[in-house]
């Protein structure tokens, strides 16, 4: 089940929310959320829901062992091996065998194991909990059902953000549902839904058509349309899902940290990673980069550590060398920015253009089915001047009025309009409070219009992929 499905919007969410609101006891509410989360996951993964329950159970046990036994480090290592082992078997076994066959010339049978949805997200959440218990930054939870709720909670279960237990442990045990918070969460959810259904799906259809077109359709024109369409698809797909997750969390009394901070406004690749998928980049920094030594052991070790982190970042996204190359590509840019200081002294506009260009090219590699296709596509972006009639026809067929409107909306949505508006409101006198109330009422009415629009679009279209479900 996905958030942008009629089953979720019209049946699952209203049912769970109404029952949750009517139930007075927090204990029963937590039980309801656990049951709803398991049903939510089992709707798409009827067998692998047992894997998720098993993951929560073993990490609950290991956290208790890590906190109470003398050989805590041994139990921590065992927990890491088991968690990463499960991830390796279900996500990477086929990739490893294929790579081994390609290198050695062997013909070993490739395991055909279906990828459990969201396994990378709930595995990393479980790992962070055990590691934090080992570090004594969080107390081990004695109530297993609290851990199960933390790992299985449906808003962030299958596509993040990656939530650390220490950020919500008190909220699991004590939280309140208020009208203001529900209203804020509802509006945030609808904004994310609109990002996904209206913008991301529109961009995604064009990106799929162009990336899947044959060579005779390739030119500098179609390549840039496809690259920019995917640039916006992946951002509005994932940030839209994060908005929906944060909004849903608020509706049930939880506060999740932000996962995106207008990344396409970044002025360096380093700045981009401060703003893009914040929960993942901070996870790798806290649980991999710093334990490796960070930048504390000399320049050579710093280079190696960063390349390891970005290799793992790429591999985390998917079992393909295109993802690995994408990760290393970003790692190299971060190293260049650190060791060539003049890059940071260029005018801000130039740095912004450079960053967007680097990110766009990187996402072409990310989107490509093979590394060869990715390089060919990038070649067409800069050298595809042999514009054929087929490529012109393909380009014109994609530049529909609806696509252009959503493309403009995508550009506007990347700008930090909300922070600017918030600063403006703070700077104004209280005499504007009435106008602000009217503006808030209008925004909520627009949210209902957007919701109706999204439902109409979903009713008439079968195209509704979620990119990060693969991860």
Buried (B, 14 or more C-beta within 10 A) or exposed (E): BBBBBEEBBEEBBEEBBEEBEEBEEBEEBBBBBBEBBBBBBBBBBEEBBEBBBEBBBBBBBBBBBBBEEEEBEEBBEBBBEBBEEBBBEBBBBBBBBBBEBEEEEEEEEBBEEEBBBBBBBBBBBBBBBBBBBBEEEBEBBEEEBBBBBBBBBBBBBBBBBBBBBBBBBEBBEEBEBEEEBBBBBBBBBBBBBBBBBBBBBBBBBBBBBBBEBEEEBBBBBBBBBBBBBBBBBBBBBBBBBBBBBBBBBBBBBBEBBEBBBBBBBBBBBBBBBEBBBBBBBBBBEBBBBBEBEBBEEEEEBBBBBBBBBBBBBBBBBBBBBBBBBBBBBBBBBBBEBBEEEEBEEBEEEEBBEBBBEBBBBBBBBBBBEEBEBBBBBBEBBEEBEEBBEBBBEBBEEBEEEEBEEBBEBBEEBBEEEEEEEEEEEEEEEEEEEEEEEEEEEEEBEBBEEBBEBBBEBBEEEEEBBBBBBBB
